[in-house]
């Protein structure tokens, strides 16, 4: 869906690609009701390097479990692609090239 490669079922901060690329679609499926933090996508090569300065996209706070949420970024990343799932979220998939 939207990219040449895919990473699925992300539940912890993850380096999707440690080199330049293009992030296409991020889909998130909250697994429980309650307080959810936003899932963020960053242009960097390590999870420790993910900051507000290199954030390229965010799935905002979600309040209902069982609802599918996605963002279609289609954004080039000149460093790399890192995703940080929000609290109690599973990133269903990230597509990228």
Helices and strands as residue ranges (DSSP letters): E 5-10, E 14-17, E 21-30, E 39-42, G 47-49, G 52-54, E 55-59, E 68-77, E 81-84, E 89-96
